[in-house]
């Protein structure tokens, strides 16, 4: 009879490219993995993995065992979480995904604080250019900037975040005046290509609620917001960036806001919750810590004036 340990072992094999990689994950020698796999196949009476090529390939029977391994593993995880939640215990493995820049600066310290405070839990932070493109149910929390494209997901707002049009003082001093959004068509524009948005269509709302839309022809673009910021600081053109990313540059005068009387669509910081883990004790504890770290907004003028900030 197969045991839960057998299924856990086989799950490691199915997510590895080779027996050597499985051995590293299990912290044992490759011969030990081979011996245990042979014993498992003898127990079930069929070959589970084809080891004739360079990579591991599941046989038809191996695929069947692998699928049931996932079911059993999920059931054990769910039972463990349910028992922990009844006691209010923060246990298990927290999986968080976030964008590179915001995740590195604002999410990573909270993950570290979470792991330090809750010794019964472990944590993984996956930084990605497109965190929402990941399988959300593989993560308890996916931090996202802007509206979620999937209306069926559970989304909670963590912090407000405006988009700001800005450029360096050097660029603005040498360029033609900008008094309306239409003037941008004659300027050098820089764009960040992220979240599969139409990043060259800039929409504005005026002080009298009038609307304006401009299609810009970017002279430079990148999927990395930090690169676009560096180009803007170097005087290469005008960029649209999140307030959290440029607030310090604006406060220090390295960048200046363009068209301050025209408002761009906001891009709030939100958390998308995986359906399986959205209500677990560890998810709730992490979200509480993340919200607290964003109050007051660390990039706001009020926070900057506080001693020690």
Order of alpha helices (4+ residues) and beta strands (2+ residues): alpha-alpha-alpha-beta-beta-alpha-beta-alpha-beta-beta-beta-beta-alpha-beta-beta-beta-beta-alpha-beta-alpha-beta-beta-beta-alpha-alpha
